[in-house]
Amino acid sequence: MSGRTSELEKLIKHHQDLYYNGESEISDAEFDALWDELKALDPDNPILKKVGADGQTPETEGNFAKVRHLIPMGSQEKAANPEAFAEWANKHVYDEYLVEYKLDGASLELQYENGTFVRAVTRGDGVIGDDITANALKMGGLVKTLQKNTGDLFNNETYNLTGGVRGEVIMTHEVHDKFFSDKANCRNAANGLMKRKNGEGSEYLQIICYDAHFTDGQPFADEKGKMQWLKDCGFNVSPLVICKSVQEVNDYRSHVMDIRATIPYDIDGLVIKGNEIDEADMARNRPDKQIAYKFSLEEAVTVIRNVIWSESGATYTPIAEFDAVELAGTTVQKASLSNPNMIKKLDLHIGSHVVVTKRGEIIPKVESLVQNPAGVTPIVQPVVCGVCGTKLVDDGTRLFCPNAGCPKRILHQIQKWINVLDVRDFGENLIIRLFELGRIRSISDLYTLTVDELAELDRMGEKSAAKVIASLNSHRDVTLAQFVAGFDIEGFGEVQIEKIVASGLNTLELLTAATPEQIAAVYGFADISAGTFVEGIRACSKEMFALTSAGTINVKAGAGGRLSGKSFCFTGELVTMKRADAEKLVKQNGGTAKSSVTKDLTYLVTNDTSSGSSKNRKAAELGISIINEETFLGLLK
């Protein structure tokens, strides 16, 4: 197994767990990109065949009772582009392709006995889910009795059927904007509300249905009949369009992508299937005879006109400048090319026609090469450092100046130190002035500055000089992650280093002695990034120990304060603050905020302490204290 495959497995497991607990960190498009990359590298990887959150199988575990599904709730095959869809369609030739919206919400099964609604069950692990009946009763679109609405109040046809109806719990954009704009998106908000213990907020949700199956025979003959039957019974359904060919499907997909912003709820693609009901296929973990045809990231074709090399510290990063295109409502003319490897891999030149996308509708990216027409010219790569003249090193993943004494590299490190420690009165212009005067050439030099010498600088004065020195001295107590991040090790910020510290490498001695293998074992790191970190911290270790041994900087497990030495992971919805604010409070009071439950975690904070969520179960297994928000706030008093 390659290092990248292993890394993708970790990332997919991590984000799947967050998704099924309503705490997504990335968009569906970004998750699909990880999935597609793993599928390309290792098509038979077991992760690709797994559905749902891990381990939710005991029938009576957790806050909600556990109930088995009546309709298999597996995952669908996916196509991310017309080529992938055509490949599927070549193996599934239908006279008619039934096309529906792929709803971006939370799956729910409505269970009926003799035509009467009895319970609502979440997707869970695809076989067993949570019984959230009390919450579902408040949602719009719930049908309590199966009967065909004939328009005559006294002559409606009642169906004495036992089985299930499958749908998606969604929140409309209007509701999200009006009541839940603090949530990242409609799906996250819906997931959180539908699993609230007290059911509060479920009245803001809607159920849209698209499947049904009964143990005592089906009241419909085919998929078209099924959708009409659901509609006749009063269920909300999404539009159904019949296409006669693959081209018609692609044309309709383009149309829906154009009108997507006007649809009142989120969709992230289309579901394509034939008209025949195939119960054997439905029972599969991943049905073969239907496919989720995902929307591509918003994209455009443009021409590269120039490449500039952005200098940040030691690293030179290529930035493509191209003909302006409109993406996600903004005009885009530049995008990072990441590193020399990407230029070589895509065979990019000045004049190349390329596809540009917006990842997560935020970050522009050159996605692929369309063509290199006649007349293209090579992208010229810098050879020597423009400051010190040292020959640059191209290791593929980055182009950088290897000279540790390069003035540009040293200046950037000092600026990074001041920024990480948040020494706000020590402005960037002052750093540059002192650097150009030759007064500071290292982080250690900052702590030899005096009020008198700063006061002599132009436009400074004694009062301002005293304020600068006082601000610098007030930040001598720092966390280990802050301390290491301040040394500007290429590409590593405080959050990444916190992950390394949380893995058990929680002293400066352990960090500087760590091997690439130890760092690569930390979630989120691969072999190349691990090697870069080890090389960087060892190069800085002499000055690091000089600062700490002299008492110039006091490195603590936390930032000092009531939560020093304690770590916290937050899950579920908080009442008095947002999760980001709670994590900030932890750091301000000397603790460590984590995104997952690990064996060295001190507290898991949740307002639903009896929940059967994966984080609660793991904390219980590891003997970690589970506390609520009120108790957490009490620790700060």
N, C-alpha and C positions, 0 to 999 in steps of 0.2 A: 504493500500500500504506500502510495506517495505521500510526502508531507502535506501537499495541498489537499489531497483527498481526505486525510485525517482532519485537517483544519476545517474543511467544508462540513464534515460530519458533525464536528463540535458546534459550528455556527448554526447549522440547521436544527440540531437538537435543542440548542439554547433558544432560538427564536420560535420554534414550535411550542416549547413549554410556555413562553411568554404569551404567544397567540391564544392558546387554549385557557389561559388564566386572565385574558382580557387586558394584557399589559404590553402590547406590541411596542417594540423599539424602532422597527423599520417598516417601510411600506411593503405592500404585497409585491409590487414590482421588484423591489430589491431582494425580497425573499425568493421570488421566482428566478432571479438571476443566479442566486446561490444554488438553487435546485437544478437549474439547467446546466450549470457548470459541472456539478457532481455527476449528473446523468451522462454528460459527454465524456468525463474522465473514467467513470466506473458505472456503466449502465445496470449492472446487476447488484449494486450496493444495497444491502438490506434496509438502509435508511429510506430509500426511495419506495419501499413497499410497506412502510409503517405508517399508521394513521393515528392522529390524535395524541393526547397527553399520555405519558407513560404511567402504567401501574394502576389505573383507576378501575379495579375489578371487584373488590369485595362488595357484596350486595348492600351492606348497611353501614358503610364507612362514611365518616365526615358529617357535615352539617345537613346536607340534603341526602335523602334516601337514594340508593342506587337502584336503577331499573334497567332491565334489558330492553333493547330496541325490538320492535316488530318488523321494521324495514331496515335492512343493512345500511349503515351510514358510512360507507367507505369514501375514498377519495377518487377524484377523476384523473384520467390522463390529461396532459396539458399540451397545448400547442401555443408557442409564443409568436409565431410568424406564419405567413402564407405557405412557406415551404414545408414547415412541420405539419400544418393542417392538411396540405395536399398529400403528404406521405400517409397520414392516417386515412384520408378519404379514398386513396387508391386501394386500400384494403377493406373499405366499408362503402361499397357502391350502392346507394339507395335511389329509388325513383324520386323520393322526396326527402329533403333534410329539414327536420324540425329545429327551429332556432329560437332560443329563449335568452333572456338576460341572465348572466351569471351574477347573482346578487352578492354583494360584499357585506355580509352580516354574520350572524351566528346561527348555525343549524339547530333545528328543533323538530322533534317528532311529537305529533299530537296523537294520542292513543284513544281509541273508541271501543266500547263494549255494547253490543246490540244497538248501535247507532247513537250512543250517548257518550259525550266526551268524559273521560275519566282521569287522564293525566297528561302532562307535558314533560318530555325528557330531552335533555341537552345531548349534544353529540358525544361528549366524553371521549372514550378511547375507540369509538366506532362500533362497539358492541354493547357497552353499558354506559349510561349517562346519569346526570343528576335529575331528580324529580323536582321540577320547579312549577308544579301545577298552580300553586297559590299565586305566583307572579304572573303566569300566563293568562289567568282569568281576568287580569286587568288590562291585557294588551288588546289593541285593535286588531280585527281580522280573525278572532277566535270564533269558531262555529261550535256551538254546544250540542246541537242535534243534527244528525245527517238527514237532510230532507231536500228534495228538489223544489225550488221555488217556482210554482206555476203561475204565480200572479193572483191566485185565488187563495185567500187566507185559510179556507176550510177544506181545500182539496190538494194541499201540498203532498207530494209523494215522499213517505218516510222510508229510509233505508235501515233495515235491522242488521247492520253489519258490524263485525268485530275486526279490528286491524288498525292501521296507522296512516296518517297523512303527514308528509314531510314538508317542511317549509324553512324559511329563513327569518330570523328576527332582525328587523332593521330599524334605524332611526332616520327620519327624513332630515334633509339639510335645514329646513325651516326650524324644526325643533332643536337641532344641534346649535344653530346660530343664536336662537332665542334663549335657550336655557342651559346649554352645556358647552359653550364655546371654549371653556377651559380644558376640555378633553381634546386629545390630538386629532381624533376623527370620529365619524358617526359610529363605526364598528366598535371602537374601544369603549365609547360611551354606552352603547347598547349592551355589550358584554358585561360591563360593570353593573348596570341597572338590573339586568335579568337575573343576576345571581345574588342580589342583595337579600340578606336574611329576612328583613322586614318587608320586602317587596316594594318599598317606596320608589317611585319613579317609573315603575313598569307600565304605567298608564301612558307614558310618552312613546311607547314602542308599538310597532306594527308587525304582523306576521303575514308574509307572502308565501303561498304554497305552490308546489310544482310536482309533487309525486304522491301516490297513494297505493296501498296494497291491503287486501283483506283476506282473512283465512277462510271465509265461506263464499268465495267467488267474487269476481270483479264486476261492478256495474257499468263497465265500459269495455270496448273491444280492442282499442288501440291507444297509442299515446295522444293522438288528437282528441279522441273521445274522453280520455282521462282529464285533459286540461279543460274541456267543456264541462265535464261533470263537476270538477272542482268549482268552476265558476258558477254553475247552476246552484250548487249547494251554498253559495254565499262566501266562499273563500276568496281572498285577494289573490290574484295571479298576475304574473308579468306578461307582457305582450308575447304572443306566439306568431312567428312568421314562417311560412313554408317556402323553401328555396328548391329549385329544380336542378341546380348544378353547383359545383364548387365555386365557380365564378360568381354566381348569385350570392352565395354565402359571403364571399370576400367583399362584394359590393355592399351588401347589407352591413357588414362589420364596419366598413369605411363610413357609411351613413351614421351608424350609431356612435362611432367615435366623434363625428362632427356634432351630434346633438347631445352628447353625454352630459355637458354642463347644464342642460335644461331638464334632465331627468331628476325627479324630486328626491331620489335616494341614490346611494353609491352602487355602481356596478363596476366590475373589473374585467369584463369579457363577455363571451357568449357561451352557451351550452348547446352543442350540436348532437342530434341523435336521429335515428330512423323512427318510423311510425310503429313498427312492430314492438309489442311488449315482450321482452325476453327475460323471464323470471330467473333463469340460470345465470344470466349475465348480471342481473341486479344483485344477486347474492355474492358476487365476487368482491374481494377486498378493494379492487380497483377495476370497475366495469370497463370492458373493452369496447362496447358498442356505442359509447358516447364519449365526448371529449370537451374539455374546457378550452375554448379558443380565446386566449387571453389577449387583452389589448397590449400593443407594444408601447414602450415609453414614447412620449411625443418626440418625433424625429423630423429631421429635414436634411436635404442634400445641399452641400455648399462646397466652395473651393478654397483650399489653403493658399493664402497669399504671402505669409511670412511666418517665421518662427523666432521668437525672442527667448532668451535664456534668463529666467528669473533667478537672482542670487539671494539665497537665504542662508546665512551662516556659511558653511562649507559647501553647500549643495547648489548645483545648477539645474534648474527644472525647465524643460522646454514648454513653452506656451504657444499654441497655434493661434494665429490671427487669420480669420477667414471672412468671406463675404457675409454680411449681416443676414440672419434668419430669425423668424419669429418662433419662439418655443415657449409654451405655457404662459402666454400673455406678455412675454418680455422679448426685447431685441437682444440677440446674442451674437457676439463677434469674436470671442476668445474662448479657448478651452485648454486645460492642461493636457499635455501629452505624457505626463507622469515621469517617464524616464527613457533613456536611449533604447531599452529593449522594446518598448512599445512602438517606437518609430521604425525599428527594424522589422518587428513582427507584422505590422500592418503595411510595410513597404511604402511609407509616406514620403512625399516629396513636396516641394513648392509647386503648386499647380494641381495637386491631387484632388480629385472629387471624392468627398467623404460624407458619411452619414453622421450627423451630430444629434445627440439626444440630451434630454435633461433627466438625470438620475433622480428618482423620487421627486421630479418636477422642481428640483432646486439647483443641482450642480451640472453645468454643461460638460459633455464628454464626447470626444471623437470616438465613435463606436466601431466603424469599419470603413474599409476602402471600397469605393464604387469602381473607380478606374483611374489609371495613370495615362492621360492622353499624351499625344506627342508634344514635346516641348517642356515637359516637367524638368525641374532641376533639383539636385540633391539638397537636403537640409544640412547646413553647415554647423558642425558641432564645435564649441570652444575647445581649444587644446591646452592652453595654459591659464592659470589663475590671473585675472585682470588686476589683482592687487599685489600679490607677492611674486608672480611669475613662475610659480611651481607648476610642473606638468600635472594636469588633471588626471584623476583615475576614473576610468569607466568600467564599473563592475556589472554593467547591464541594468541593475535595478536602480542605480543612481550614478550621477556624474559629480565628482566632488574634488575639492582641494585637500590633499592629504597632509599639508603642512600645519601641524598643531600650533605653530607660531605665526600663522598668517594673521595680519592685523584685522582683516575683515572678520575672520572667524572669532577672534578674541572679543572684538567689539560686540558682535552678535550675542556671544555668551554672557557678557556683562549685562546687556539689555534684557536678555531672557531672565537672568537672575532677579533683576529689579521687578520685572513684570510678574514672575511667578510668586514672589514674596509680597506683591502688591504694595510696594513702597511708593505711594502715589505722589509724594512731594519731590521725589527724585526724578525729574522729567527727562525725556529722551534727549532733548537739546543739551542739557547739562552733562549727560553722559558723554555725548559726542565732543563737547568742548574740552572736558577733562581728558578724554582719550587723545584728541588731537594735540593737546599740550604735553602728552606723554606722562601725565600724572597717574593715570590708572591703566594698567596693562593686565589685570587679573581681577577676579572676584575679591581676593584677599586685599587688594589695594584699596577697595572701597572703604574698608574698616580702619584705614590709616588716615583718612581725611579728617581735617579739623575745621572748626567753625571759622577760625581766623583766616585760613587760606582760601576758603570758599567766599568769605566776605570780600576778599580783594578782587574777585572776578567782576567783570563789567556787569552792571545791572543786577547785582546780587544783594549786597548789603548784609549787615550782621544779623538782622532779624530773620531774613529769608534763609541765610546760611544755617542759623541755629535750628530752624524748622526742618531743613533737609537732614541734618545730622540726627536730630531727635527722631525723625520718621525712620531713618535707617536703623537706629539703635532699638527702636520699638519692635523690630521684626527679627530679633536674634533667636527667638524660640520658634522652631519650624518642625513640621512633620518630616519623616524620612522621605516620603514621596515628594514633598515640596523641595527638599534639599537636593535630591538627585535630579529632579526635573529642572531645577534652576541651573544646572551645569550644561544644559542645552545639548544633551546627547541626541544625535541626529534622529528626528522623527518620533521621539518619545516624550509625551506629556505627562502631567501629574496623574491623570486617570489611569493610563496604561501602567505607570509605575506602581500605583496603588494595588493593581492586580498582582504584580510580582510580589510586593510586600505581603499581601494577604495570603499568598501561597505558602508562606512560612519563612521566606527570605527577609526577615523583619529587622535586621540590623545592618549597619553599614558594612561591617565585617563580612557578613554572609553575602551581601549583594556584590561586593567587589571581588569576592572569591568564587562567585557562581560560575558554573560552566554553561556553555551554549545549550547543552542537553537539559539542564535544569530550567532554563528560561523557556525553552521550546515546549516544555511540559505544562506551562501555564496557559490557561485558556486565552485564546486570541493571539497567540504568538506562533510563528513558524520558524523553520531552521534559519532562514536568511535574517529575519528581524531579530532573532535571538543572538545570532553571531554579531550583528551590528551593535546591539545593546552591550554585550560583554566587552567588545573591543572599546566602545566608548567610555564605559564606566571605569575600566582599568586605566585608560589614558588620563582620566581625571582624578584617580584615587589619591595621588600624592597631595594635591591641593585640598581635596575633601578631608583627609585626615589631619592636615595642617590646621584647617579651620576648626575642626571639632576638638582636637587635642589641646589647642590653645584656649579653648573656651570662647572663641569668637562667635561661634554658632552653637546653639544647644539643640541637638536633634532629639525629638521625643517620638514615642510611638504614636502619639496624637499631637494635636496642637496645644496641649495643656488644657485644663478645664475639667468640668464635672464628668465628662464622658471619656476622659483620657484612658487609653488602653482597652476601650470597649468598641465593638463593631455592631452595626445595625443593618438589617435588610428590611425594606418596606414592601408590603404586598397588599393588593386591594385598594379600596378607596379610603382616603383620609377625609376627616370632617372639617378640621380647623385650618388646614393648609394644603397646598399642593405637595406632591411627593418630592419635587425638586427643592422646595423650601425646607422640608423636613431633613433632607440629606445635607443641605447647607448648614442647618442648625447643628447637626452631628459634627460636621467638620469644624465649625466655629468653636465648639466646646470640647475639641480634642479627640473626638472619636473617628471611626472610619465607617463610611457608607459603602455597602456592597450591593451588587445587583442580583446575587444568587445566594442560596443557602449552602454554606461549606462548614466543615467540621470545626473550624476555629471561630465561627460566628458566635457573638455573645447573645444577641436578641433578634428574633423575628418579630416585627411590629405589624399587626393587622387588627382591624376592628371586627374581624370575624374569626376569633381565636379557635372556634370549633369546626372551622371549614375543613373539608376533605381535599383542599387544593394540594398540588404536588409540593409546594413549598412548606405548607403546614405539616404534611406527612413526613417530609424529609427532616424537618426540624425536630419533630417528635422522635423519629428514629435515632437521631444523633444526640438527643438529650438537650437540645437547645431551648432556652426559655422563650416562650411565645407570649408576648405582651400586647395590650391594646394601646391606642393612641393616648389615652388619658394617663396610663402608667408611664409611657415614654416621656410625656411632658413633665410628669412628676419627677423624673430623674434629673431634669434641668433646674429644679427649684432648690 
